[in-house]
Amino acid sequence: MLFSVKVTEYQKNIMLNICDADLIGKNISQNELIITISKSYYGDQIIKKNEAKKLLETSSIINMVGKNTISLSLELGIGSENGVKRISGVPFLIVFKM
């Protein structure tokens, strides 16, 4: 299981953009909504599950896309199933930790 990530600092918080690695470069559309899972936003590096866990646990702002990514996040108690949105079956979740 591989994840694609980009980590940045935003207003003294660690912001993590993370997705299932196989989604990079794909366009997801539903009705008039089209989202591109771009390498520039999600793809600085490819990491494995253990490293993804560490980043999910230590980041304050997390933008997530993909079944494996969301599943891992929920398994760690980060976010809730109620917050997950789906576009053409692909799950998305944004979490702000306080």
N, C-alpha and C positions, 0 to 999 in steps of 0.2 A: 504494500500500500504506500503510494508516494503522494506527496503534497507539494504544491507550488506556493511559495510565500514571498511576500515583500514586507519588510519591517521598516517603519519610519517613526520619527518622533514628532508628535503633534501637541503643541501647548503643554509641554513637559509630561506627556503621556506616551506610552509605547502603543503605536497603532499597527495592528497586524492585518494584512490582507492575505487570506489563505483560501485555496481551493483544491479540489481533486486535480492532480497533475494532468490527467487526461482531458480536462475541460479547457486547457489553455488554447486560445485561438478560435474557440467555437462561438458561434452566434446562437443565442437562444431567443426564440420569439413566441409570443402569444398575442393574438389579435394584433393591435397596432404597436405593442411594446416589443422592442428589440434590444437585447443586451449582449454586448461582446465581452467575453471573458478574455481580456487582453493580457499579454505578457508584460506590458509596461505597468499594469496595475497589480497583477497577482504573481508575476514571474521572475523575481530576482534570483531565486534559487529553488532547487528541488530537494526536498528533505524526506526522511523516513518518519514513521509513526512516533517514535520516542522523542525526537526533536520537535515534532509538531505539538505533542503533549506539553512540553516545556514552554513553548511559545504561547500556546493557548492559556496556560495557567498564569503566565507572567505579564501578558498584555492587558492594557486597559480598554482599548477600543479594538473590536474585532469585526471585520467584514468577511463573511464566510459563504462559500458556494460549493455545493456538491454533496452527494449522499454520504461518502466516507468522512468528509470534513465535519458535516453537521452531526453525524452519528458519534464521532469522537468527542466533539464538544459537549453534546448532551450526556454522554457517558461520564465525562469529567464534572458534570453539574454546572456547566457554563451555558447559560441560555435555557430556554424551555421550548417544548414542542409547540406551544401556543404561539410563539413568536416566529416560527418558521413559515415562510411564504414559498410558494412554488410557481415557477414559470415553465410551462411545458414539462412539468414533472420534475424539474431540477430545483432542489431546495436552496433557499437563501436565508441567511440569518445575520443580523447586526446586533452586537452586544456592546453595551457601555457599562463597565464595572465602576462602581462608586467606592 
